[in-house]
């Protein structure tokens, strides 16, 4: 079964897309926890940080460069935080790896 993120990536459900490239999409969180709350999502379906494989290292690295680019484009590159939640016990609500970018600026 596909995650909601896969359905967004495949354009089966709408989302507010902020940025997209070949392997990564960035969308606005529908339940923001800050003034700016974005989700940086690899297009490859990976359940969680615990499910990463060595071959995913370039993709994960690219997520951080995408975060850097988006923050700079939004002029918040001086005041933001990044984080991953891992599994439901630690607030990972959607089982498709994603990184949060948050800023109150």
BELMOGI-V336903 format. One line per field, one symbol per residue. burial: b if it has 16 or more other C-alpha atoms within 10 Angstrom, else e. A space follows every 50 residues. Layout:
burial: ???
This chain:
burial: eeeebbebbeeeeebeeeebeeebbbbbbeeeeeebbbbbbbbeebbbbe eeeeeeeeebeebeebbbebbeeeebbeebeeebbbbeeeebebbbbbbb bbbee
